[in-house]
Amino acid sequence: MTTKYLPNIKSPADLHKLSDEQLQGLTHEIRDELIRVLTTRPAHFASNLGVVELTLALHLTFDFSKDKDRLIWDTGHQIYPQKLITGRYDRFHTIRTKGGLMGFPHPGESEYDLFMTGHAGCSVSTVSGLKAGDDLMGRTNNHAVAVIGDGAFPSGIVFEALNNIGGMGQNALVILNDNKMSICPRTGGLGKYFDQCRMTGLYQGGKRRLNQILSAIPILGSMAHSALEQFRDGLKAFFKDGMLFEELGFRYFGPVDGHDLPGLRRILRDLKAQKGPILLHVLTNKGHGVPQAAEDPVTYHTPPVFEQIGPDRAIVALKKGGAKAYTDAISYALHQAMQDDPKVTVMTAAMCQGNKLEQVRADFPDRFFDVGICESHAVAFAAGQAKAGLTPVVDIYSTFLQRSFDQIFQEVCLQNLHVVFCMDRAGLTGPEGPTHHGMFDVPYMRLFPNMVSMAPGDEADVQPMLKFALKHTGPISMRYPKTNLEKVDRNEAVPPIEMGKAEVVSWGEDGCFVAFGTLLSNCVSAAKKLRAEGIHMGVINARFVKPLDKDTILRAVETLPLVVTVEEGTVEGGFGSAVLEAANAAGIDARNVIRRGVPDKFIEHGDRNELLADIGLSADALVALVREQRAALV
């Protein structure tokens, strides 16, 4: 792979120095660079391949430098081409590594990244706000552009924003990047509507030709325009091409080929001169330019490392997968539960593959529901199923479930309905970074009356805990991280899951670790190392944060010189806080309790184990903490 143009692109201004032929060469170099990264680490791939031409066309048409035109990429995982042409090529090899470039937009890296985006659907709202702000600040000539995929488009907030922009008549350009995909294939009626727009794209061409013909009539031209206005609207309605957006106050253009760079530049240049809300429908292929990625964009959304590359960017071999993760264990347990109980249903929000639910979808298609990127709807939908007598399982990443906070409160907990929440990616998600770390579910779940909140300590807890959740009669949640399964050594058999009961793995006269979640293994390792030094620290697997096992945990607080609570979530309002609250309510002096969790700051991206060590949650860090505390007591 030779790189001729990329090293010389220090900013988008340098793109204007290239001819059409050279720009085409640049598109090849960008795709080659994406492949080069994937030979060293997993990264977002197919989505970035699909927007190379669109990225170049946008930066050739608009000036997105500081306080000029505005550009927001919805979700943000397709930001790699923009990073490559905005002065970050020399650091691109560091992407998704600790201290390196983030895999999403990051304002700290570049003035071209306005928001750190990682959740879908918010781009149209933020661009509308930017445009309103620029207008009030006197920057009325600024253009505002949002690029949003068809998978994110069904999010409710998108239509809230479209309604507002149309009502205000803002000069805003919304680009619908239609590749028939979310992370998994898109679902729902809106996707069918987009397909219909693809099929009836002849309307735009026909309308342009009709206008050209009418304008050429010397005397009757303007009269004919007026007389045929109703005919034109009737033609629109017949084809239904973009009518949804036109009814919301947008002028609809497209669909256009998203890989035709000269064509994209022409239409963007034309649209730049127009006023009012505009929606441009762009057709792209996720994975464009790499055969396997285009054929299987689901696998190649964030594929394993490429071990062998063939000619014409053909991916010959992928690195084989490693050990099974907690996600695998949960998906297997769900599949077993659905075999045993026909009332169990599963729903996810466009994350079938991420949650490893492909077998559930294949074997129980009538009880599997992918609602698209619509988490609020997913929870309210589950509440309806629970009211009807089913046992719905909402399987969503912790960071995305935050989007349904009000539905968890109103539709589930207030009604005391039996909805099971499986919160995947709870804790540090490694290279995904702060937009995806599942830090906040413990505080927001334990807030709600009627909610039971749990976390398995290791692999031995997973299936019994899910079975317990499915037999419960009210709202219940369990959290688990994005990491490989671990099983801690125990001297006795694993006790069954009982409501609000912790597991005492070992008891120590010098203190104990109380772990909520899968950092139990780090606590066991730390206790083993300390025991070798003559320091006897016990380990408690809390299992529940609500209800808390007050008998076991407060006995430790009351009788031991040191108690260290350990959790892979925010320390503010988390498990350790629950322990302190319980001690306070019981009138117990809890000055011997040390809380360890994620500190009150946003954690950057990096390898999960590196991040755990940085914030004091590795086994070695826990050992050092105990030594320090014991020294202070002497």
ROVEXNU-288958 format. One line per 5 residues: number of its first residue (from 1); their letters; for each residue x, y, z of C-alpha. Coordinates in Angstrom, 3 decimals. Layout:
% residues N
NUM	a	X,Y,Z  ...
//
This chain:
% residues 634
1	mttky	0.000,0.000,0.000  1.634,3.234,-1.150  0.540,6.565,0.305  1.048,9.534,-2.007  -1.566,12.118,-1.094
6	lpnik	-2.539,11.619,2.561  0.773,12.816,4.094  0.301,16.171,2.345  -3.260,16.773,3.586  -2.784,18.906,6.700
11	spadl	-6.274,20.407,6.565  -9.316,20.224,4.245  -7.998,23.336,2.456  -5.344,21.101,0.892  -8.047,19.057,-0.848
16	hklsd	-8.648,21.938,-3.250  -5.128,21.482,-4.632  -6.019,18.038,-5.994  -7.538,17.250,-9.376  -10.539,14.964,-9.741
21	eqlqg	-8.198,12.112,-10.621  -6.015,12.804,-7.598  -9.047,12.993,-5.338  -10.052,9.569,-6.601  -6.582,8.349,-5.685
26	lthei	-7.043,9.863,-2.242  -10.218,7.817,-1.698  -8.176,4.663,-2.347  -5.489,5.768,0.102  -8.057,6.446,2.824
31	rdeli	-9.517,2.965,2.410  -6.038,1.457,2.433  -5.300,3.299,5.675  -8.460,1.901,7.248  -7.296,-1.590,6.328
36	rvltt	-3.842,-0.876,7.738  -5.334,-0.012,11.139  -7.374,-3.224,11.154  -4.196,-5.263,10.766  -3.185,-4.152,14.273
41	rpahf	-6.440,-3.822,16.280  -10.226,-4.027,15.961  -11.839,-0.759,14.861  -14.945,0.518,13.129  -14.549,-0.423,9.510
46	asnlg	-17.538,-0.887,7.190  -19.241,2.343,8.250  -16.089,4.357,7.489  -15.580,2.709,4.109  -19.062,3.863,3.155
51	vvelt	-18.578,7.607,3.738  -15.184,8.318,2.159  -16.554,10.181,-0.875  -19.224,11.932,1.186  -16.585,13.173,3.643
56	lalhl	-14.425,14.599,0.882  -17.387,16.197,-0.900  -18.543,17.910,2.297  -15.123,19.330,3.111  -14.607,20.453,-0.493
61	tfdfs	-17.948,22.289,-0.484  -18.093,23.830,2.994  -15.570,25.376,5.374  -15.915,23.569,8.683  -13.009,25.294,10.409
66	kdkdr	-13.545,27.116,13.704  -16.715,29.246,13.883  -17.427,28.764,10.184  -19.803,26.124,8.779  -20.980,23.372,11.125
71	liwdt	-20.877,19.592,10.651  -22.108,16.880,13.002  -21.694,13.181,12.227  -24.466,11.246,13.919  -23.268,8.374,16.150
76	ghqiy	-19.705,9.251,15.169  -18.147,5.870,14.444  -17.763,6.907,10.762  -15.414,9.780,11.646  -12.169,8.099,10.525
81	pqkli	-11.981,9.662,7.023  -12.499,13.108,8.552  -9.681,12.483,11.031  -7.393,11.576,8.133  -7.974,14.866,6.267
86	tgryd	-8.002,17.218,9.264  -4.385,17.024,10.365  -4.457,13.698,12.181  -2.974,11.360,9.600  0.367,11.177,11.410
91	rfhti	-1.394,9.996,14.596  -3.946,7.763,12.934  -2.003,4.610,13.804  -2.762,5.348,17.488  -6.539,5.253,17.095
96	rtkgg	-8.421,3.408,19.880  -5.269,3.023,22.005  -4.617,4.650,25.362  -3.430,8.212,24.782  -4.103,7.943,21.050
101	lmgfp	-6.873,9.178,18.806  -10.417,8.345,19.851  -12.577,6.174,17.596  -15.305,8.828,17.716  -15.285,12.615,17.196
106	hpges	-13.326,14.394,19.928  -13.235,18.208,20.249  -9.963,17.912,22.146  -8.310,16.505,19.018  -9.526,18.936,16.374
111	eydlf	-11.666,22.026,15.784  -13.469,19.994,13.119  -14.965,17.670,15.766  -17.663,19.779,17.415  -19.205,17.171,19.723
116	mtgha	-17.981,13.907,21.227  -20.761,11.840,19.674  -21.313,8.159,20.384  -25.081,7.776,20.775  -27.344,7.838,17.731
121	gcsvs	-29.999,10.375,16.795  -28.789,13.642,18.328  -27.057,15.235,15.332  -30.113,16.971,13.899  -30.935,18.569,17.243
126	tvsgl	-27.400,19.784,17.890  -27.018,21.168,14.372  -30.312,23.020,14.776  -29.043,24.480,18.044  -25.729,25.446,16.443
131	kagdd	-27.535,27.221,13.621  -29.817,29.084,16.018  -26.795,30.079,18.089  -24.789,31.235,15.083  -27.710,33.323,13.840
136	lmgrt	-28.126,35.017,17.230  -24.359,35.626,17.401  -24.431,37.344,14.012  -22.850,34.495,12.057  -25.843,34.269,9.734
141	nnhav	-23.859,33.094,6.710  -22.770,29.878,8.411  -24.129,26.646,6.962  -25.253,23.830,9.273  -25.014,20.182,8.172
146	avigd	-25.994,16.977,9.964  -25.135,13.547,8.524  -27.342,10.806,9.928  -27.714,7.159,8.914  -30.950,5.420,8.064
151	gafps	-30.460,3.137,11.074  -30.416,6.101,13.479  -33.203,7.994,11.732  -36.128,6.249,13.510  -34.932,7.584,16.891
156	givfe	-37.676,9.730,18.345  -35.406,12.710,18.946  -34.734,12.924,15.205  -38.370,13.660,14.467  -38.543,16.111,17.348
161	alnni	-35.666,17.987,15.704  -37.080,17.770,12.168  -40.389,19.134,13.439  -38.623,22.047,15.110  -36.377,22.883,12.151
166	ggmgq	-39.322,22.758,9.760  -41.397,24.957,12.045  -38.637,27.549,12.328  -37.731,27.333,8.644  -34.049,27.093,9.543
171	nalvi	-31.334,27.059,6.906  -30.177,23.565,7.753  -29.043,20.653,5.602  -29.773,17.136,6.853  -28.009,14.410,4.887
176	lndnk	-29.610,10.991,5.155  -26.821,8.449,4.668  -28.876,5.485,3.495  -26.942,2.203,3.408  -29.816,-0.085,4.484
181	msicp	-27.961,-0.773,7.721  -27.637,0.153,11.336  -24.967,-2.011,12.966  -27.249,-4.865,12.039  -29.746,-4.653,9.155
186	rtggl	-32.245,-1.901,9.879  -35.791,-2.736,10.915  -39.180,-1.058,10.880  -41.551,0.777,8.589  -39.293,3.784,8.031
191	gkyfd	-36.714,1.533,6.395  -39.385,0.355,3.955  -40.197,3.974,3.208  -36.533,4.692,2.417  -36.508,1.694,0.092
196	qcrmt	-39.517,3.147,-1.684  -37.654,6.434,-2.072  -34.769,4.500,-3.636  -37.134,2.951,-6.165  -38.876,6.203,-7.090
201	glyqg	-35.786,8.352,-7.463  -36.808,9.044,-11.049  -39.150,11.738,-9.697  -36.356,14.215,-8.989  -34.850,13.776,-12.428
206	gkrrl	-38.274,14.033,-14.034  -39.083,17.176,-12.066  -35.839,18.852,-13.134  -36.424,18.007,-16.790  -40.023,19.228,-16.575
211	nqils	-38.911,22.542,-15.073  -36.278,22.973,-17.774  -38.876,22.406,-20.488  -41.355,24.822,-18.910  -38.724,27.501,-18.427
216	aipil	-37.870,27.316,-22.082  -41.428,28.310,-23.115  -41.074,32.063,-23.754  -44.518,33.472,-22.846  -46.386,30.699,-21.110
221	gsmah	-43.473,29.586,-18.936  -44.435,31.294,-15.680  -48.131,30.655,-16.249  -47.443,27.032,-16.981  -45.403,26.751,-13.788
226	saleq	-48.372,27.985,-11.799  -50.939,25.979,-13.714  -48.989,22.763,-13.348  -48.227,23.219,-9.647  -51.106,20.944,-8.666
231	frdgl	-50.002,18.408,-11.245  -46.503,18.431,-9.784  -47.849,17.892,-6.254  -50.029,15.081,-7.535  -46.981,13.531,-9.183
236	kaffk	-45.123,13.791,-5.894  -47.923,12.139,-3.990  -48.107,9.363,-6.567  -44.447,8.533,-6.256  -44.315,9.298,-2.474
241	dgmlf	-40.703,10.344,-3.069  -39.640,12.345,-0.001  -43.204,13.390,0.825  -42.717,12.576,4.508  -39.974,15.185,4.744
246	eelgf	-41.763,17.726,2.577  -44.767,17.546,4.885  -42.407,18.352,7.785  -41.261,21.502,5.996  -38.135,20.154,4.287
251	ryfgp	-37.349,20.198,0.596  -36.311,16.690,-0.341  -33.542,15.985,-2.882  -32.366,12.604,-4.021  -31.673,9.855,-3.785
256	vdghd	-28.162,10.421,-5.152  -25.123,8.159,-5.468  -22.970,8.591,-2.363  -19.882,7.195,-4.076  -19.949,9.573,-7.061
261	lpglr	-17.584,12.246,-5.751  -18.010,14.734,-8.648  -21.784,14.277,-8.540  -21.888,14.805,-4.779  -19.829,17.977,-5.113
266	rilrd	-22.212,19.356,-7.735  -25.367,18.769,-5.741  -23.844,20.021,-2.478  -22.674,23.158,-4.254  -26.215,23.690,-5.573
271	lkaqk	-27.831,23.054,-2.191  -25.369,25.367,-0.440  -26.948,28.304,-2.275  -30.498,27.442,-1.229  -32.405,28.598,1.833
276	gpill	-34.641,26.770,4.295  -34.653,23.184,5.614  -33.271,20.692,3.107  -32.951,16.913,3.269  -30.511,15.246,0.888
281	hvltn	-30.968,11.496,0.519  -27.585,9.874,-0.237  -27.255,6.192,-1.096  -24.057,4.516,0.091  -22.819,0.967,0.504
286	kghgv	-21.545,0.106,3.954  -18.161,-1.497,3.365  -17.717,0.093,-0.080  -14.332,-0.662,-1.615  -13.619,-3.877,0.298
291	pqaae	-15.441,-6.909,-1.160  -16.028,-8.845,2.048  -17.085,-5.760,4.007  -19.620,-4.794,1.362  -21.031,-8.335,1.271
296	dpvty	-21.159,-8.733,5.082  -21.287,-5.272,6.707  -22.554,-6.761,9.984  -19.403,-8.806,10.606  -17.211,-6.023,9.259
301	htppv	-18.772,-3.246,11.346  -16.040,-3.813,13.947  -14.290,-6.961,12.735  -11.459,-8.913,14.335  -7.902,-8.081,13.337
306	feqig	-7.017,-8.794,9.704  -4.297,-11.430,9.547  -3.888,-11.581,5.782  -4.730,-9.094,3.019  -5.024,-10.130,-0.619
311	pdrai	-5.055,-8.111,-3.843  -7.756,-5.447,-4.378  -8.200,-5.064,-0.614  -9.545,-8.599,-0.240  -9.523,-9.759,3.383
316	valkk	-8.082,-13.257,3.237  -8.047,-14.139,6.937  -9.403,-12.756,10.208  -7.863,-13.390,13.597  -9.751,-16.186,15.324
321	ggaka	-11.856,-15.288,18.343  -10.616,-15.798,21.867  -12.316,-16.936,25.035  -16.046,-16.568,25.582  -17.301,-13.382,27.166
326	ytdai	-20.105,-12.582,29.614  -22.233,-11.578,26.628  -21.911,-15.133,25.268  -22.943,-16.619,28.608  -26.003,-14.380,28.861
331	syalh	-27.123,-15.094,25.286  -26.774,-18.838,25.895  -28.746,-18.589,29.132  -31.465,-16.572,27.383  -31.714,-19.178,24.629
336	qamqd	-32.107,-21.928,27.235  -34.755,-19.920,29.077  -36.751,-19.379,25.885  -36.693,-23.110,25.242  -38.038,-23.771,28.716
341	dpkvt	-40.641,-21.006,28.933  -42.748,-19.839,25.950  -43.598,-16.615,27.783  -40.014,-15.323,27.716  -39.371,-12.719,25.010
346	vmtaa	-36.215,-10.791,24.143  -35.839,-7.332,22.683  -32.835,-5.281,21.695  -32.175,-1.923,20.067  -30.305,-2.598,16.804
351	mcqgn	-27.683,-4.633,18.680  -28.516,-8.231,17.820  -24.930,-9.013,16.916  -23.371,-6.970,19.729  -25.528,-8.815,22.255
356	kleqv	-24.833,-12.174,20.545  -28.539,-12.816,19.986  -28.316,-14.245,16.469  -29.284,-17.761,17.626  -32.188,-16.412,19.664
361	radfp	-33.418,-14.514,16.593  -33.039,-17.597,14.390  -34.735,-20.086,16.726  -37.433,-17.849,18.241  -38.260,-15.267,15.564
366	drffd	-41.763,-14.638,16.924  -40.396,-13.839,20.393  -37.369,-11.767,19.343  -37.855,-8.052,18.713  -35.257,-5.700,17.266
371	vgice	-36.876,-2.277,17.638  -34.036,-0.316,16.005  -32.171,2.469,17.755  -35.215,3.307,19.875  -34.371,2.422,23.458
376	shava	-37.221,4.402,25.022  -39.687,2.558,22.837  -38.032,-0.788,23.685  -38.673,-0.336,27.417  -42.262,0.911,27.023
381	faagq	-42.864,-1.913,24.530  -41.546,-4.400,27.100  -43.863,-2.921,29.723  -46.826,-3.606,27.449  -45.730,-7.208,26.982
386	akagl	-45.300,-7.647,30.742  -48.791,-6.255,31.359  -50.128,-8.808,28.878  -48.539,-11.658,30.866  -45.218,-12.239,29.099
391	tpvvd	-41.743,-12.122,30.630  -39.826,-9.619,28.482  -36.045,-9.310,28.650  -34.618,-5.954,27.550  -31.055,-6.671,26.399
396	iystf	-29.347,-3.314,25.839  -25.910,-1.831,26.521  -25.740,0.060,29.819  -24.785,3.351,28.161  -27.708,3.132,25.702
401	lqrsf	-30.278,2.123,28.311  -29.798,5.587,29.831  -31.880,6.886,26.933  -34.941,5.160,28.396  -34.639,6.506,31.958
406	dqifq	-38.176,7.911,32.029  -39.746,4.733,30.656  -37.961,2.636,33.301  -39.527,4.938,35.888  -43.032,5.457,34.488
411	evclq	-43.909,2.396,32.434  -42.012,-0.277,34.392  -41.205,0.591,38.012  -44.258,2.726,38.760  -46.454,-0.111,37.471
416	nlhvv	-44.270,-2.720,39.238  -44.101,-4.810,36.069  -41.900,-7.847,35.597  -39.383,-6.604,33.040  -35.861,-8.058,33.110
421	fcmdr	-33.045,-5.684,32.165  -29.793,-7.257,30.930  -27.278,-4.416,30.831  -24.390,-5.423,28.612  -21.110,-3.446,28.487
426	agltg	-21.600,-2.298,32.096  -18.286,-0.856,33.202  -15.267,0.049,31.104  -15.643,-0.815,27.417  -11.962,-0.299,26.647
431	pegpt	-11.193,1.300,23.258  -14.766,2.523,22.737  -14.156,5.317,25.240  -16.338,7.614,27.371  -19.396,7.573,25.117
436	hhgmf	-19.681,3.807,25.577  -18.370,3.117,29.088  -21.332,1.847,31.138  -20.629,3.887,34.258  -23.975,5.104,35.515
441	dvpym	-26.480,2.243,35.606  -25.974,1.364,39.287  -26.997,4.832,40.525  -29.880,5.234,38.094  -31.273,1.732,38.607
446	rlfpn	-31.097,1.696,42.404  -33.004,5.000,42.520  -36.301,3.424,41.539  -38.747,1.861,44.018  -39.602,-1.773,43.122
451	mvsma	-36.348,-2.250,41.175  -34.027,-5.131,42.120  -30.451,-4.584,40.946  -27.848,-7.365,40.660  -24.453,-8.167,39.165
456	pgdea	-22.821,-11.602,38.771  -19.468,-11.966,40.455  -18.179,-14.447,37.910  -19.276,-17.071,35.383  -20.790,-19.287,38.100
461	dvqpm	-23.357,-16.591,38.890  -24.556,-15.830,35.357  -27.083,-18.534,34.531  -28.466,-18.882,38.102  -28.859,-15.104,38.310
466	lkfal	-30.761,-14.902,35.018  -33.027,-17.768,36.126  -33.671,-15.892,39.368  -34.509,-12.736,37.422  -36.970,-14.565,35.169
471	khtgp	-38.796,-16.051,38.188  -39.038,-12.703,39.952  -42.340,-10.811,39.832  -41.270,-7.166,39.431  -38.635,-4.977,37.733
476	ismry	-35.159,-6.492,37.962  -31.796,-5.773,36.378  -28.404,-7.367,36.063  -25.232,-5.746,34.776  -22.152,-7.384,33.252
481	pktnl	-19.042,-6.078,31.489  -17.447,-6.427,28.082  -14.755,-8.900,29.078  -13.957,-12.588,29.021  -15.619,-14.959,31.461
486	ekvdr	-13.743,-15.688,34.672  -14.427,-18.181,37.448  -12.960,-17.588,40.879  -11.639,-20.356,43.115  -13.933,-21.225,45.984
491	neavp	-13.408,-23.603,48.879  -17.082,-24.515,48.922  -19.899,-24.969,46.415  -21.367,-21.817,44.921  -24.441,-20.913,46.993
496	piemg	-27.738,-20.374,45.149  -28.973,-16.905,44.251  -31.333,-15.681,46.960  -32.993,-12.278,47.123  -30.651,-9.742,48.651
501	kaevv	-28.079,-12.321,49.780  -24.344,-11.947,49.288  -21.837,-14.784,48.993  -18.992,-14.933,51.491  -16.094,-16.315,49.458
506	swged	-13.755,-16.017,52.455  -13.573,-14.189,55.761  -10.467,-12.442,57.053  -9.702,-10.939,60.434  -7.699,-8.043,58.934
511	gcfva	-10.495,-6.814,56.680  -12.331,-7.708,53.537  -13.066,-6.699,49.959  -16.746,-6.404,49.075  -17.086,-6.728,45.311
516	fgtll	-20.177,-5.842,43.326  -19.717,-7.404,39.904  -16.993,-9.198,38.041  -14.088,-7.366,39.690  -14.598,-10.145,42.228
521	sncvs	-11.721,-11.952,40.510  -9.379,-8.981,41.110  -10.403,-8.970,44.765  -9.705,-12.699,45.105  -6.290,-12.232,43.452
526	aakkl	-5.484,-9.284,45.719  -6.514,-11.224,48.830  -4.317,-14.136,47.785  -1.280,-11.857,47.343  -1.903,-10.156,50.687
531	raegi	-2.305,-13.480,52.454  1.187,-14.392,51.260  2.364,-11.287,53.171  0.489,-12.340,56.293  -2.438,-9.953,55.769
536	hmgvi	-5.750,-11.809,55.935  -8.329,-10.025,53.806  -11.634,-11.741,53.157  -13.765,-11.434,50.018  -17.533,-10.957,49.767
541	narfv	-19.390,-11.323,46.452  -22.208,-8.822,47.023  -24.410,-9.971,44.100  -27.069,-7.382,44.985  -26.891,-3.635,45.411
546	kpldk	-30.657,-3.464,45.902  -31.736,-4.993,48.163  -28.372,-4.919,49.893  -27.335,-7.810,52.133  -27.122,-5.648,55.237
551	dtilr	-26.663,-8.574,57.621  -23.479,-9.797,55.940  -21.955,-6.527,54.755  -22.734,-4.428,57.820  -21.342,-7.210,60.041
556	avetl	-18.068,-6.752,58.172  -18.239,-2.970,58.556  -18.975,-3.267,62.264  -16.393,-5.921,63.159  -13.428,-5.559,60.775
561	plvvt	-10.762,-2.843,60.774  -10.945,-2.315,56.992  -13.668,-2.796,54.376  -12.956,-1.979,50.730  -15.944,-1.821,48.387
566	veegt	-15.032,-2.524,44.754  -17.176,-1.849,41.685  -16.737,-1.193,37.968  -18.994,1.835,37.888  -19.106,5.385,39.134
571	veggf	-18.211,5.696,42.798  -20.682,8.574,43.044  -23.997,7.024,44.028  -22.793,3.499,43.340  -22.474,0.317,45.365
576	gsavl	-20.051,1.778,47.907  -22.450,4.643,48.478  -25.231,2.133,49.151  -23.048,0.480,51.811  -22.359,3.837,53.492
581	eaana	-26.046,4.732,53.390  -26.960,1.433,55.013  -24.310,1.878,57.710  -25.534,5.398,58.416  -29.140,4.239,58.691
586	agida	-28.055,1.513,61.120  -26.008,3.956,63.209  -22.725,2.157,62.450  -19.423,4.050,62.298  -18.236,3.468,58.722
591	rnvir	-14.958,5.375,58.733  -13.234,2.061,58.035  -14.997,1.774,54.668  -12.942,2.709,51.597  -14.807,2.932,48.314
596	rgvpd	-13.119,2.019,45.066  -14.833,2.506,41.719  -14.670,4.804,38.728  -13.840,8.336,39.931  -16.002,11.357,39.215
601	kfieh	-14.622,12.069,35.757  -15.053,10.765,32.233  -12.607,7.969,31.459  -10.846,8.050,28.104  -10.385,5.054,25.818
606	gdrne	-7.744,2.380,26.180  -7.287,-1.281,26.995  -9.673,-2.248,29.807  -6.933,-3.632,32.036  -4.846,-0.490,31.539
611	lladi	-7.797,1.662,32.516  -8.582,-0.456,35.579  -4.984,-0.073,36.745  -5.108,3.699,36.178  -8.127,4.146,38.441
616	glsad	-7.011,1.770,41.182  -9.139,-1.265,40.358  -6.493,-3.788,39.310  -5.467,-6.533,41.731  -2.080,-4.869,42.292
621	alval	-3.725,-1.507,42.963  -6.019,-3.103,45.534  -3.024,-4.733,47.235  -1.264,-1.360,47.388  -4.385,0.266,48.834
626	vreqr	-4.624,-2.255,51.672  -0.932,-1.860,52.498  -1.351,1.916,52.585  -4.433,1.773,54.812  -2.854,-0.672,57.235
631	aalv	0.265,1.487,57.470  -1.911,4.475,58.332  -3.502,2.520,61.193  -0.177,1.716,62.830
//
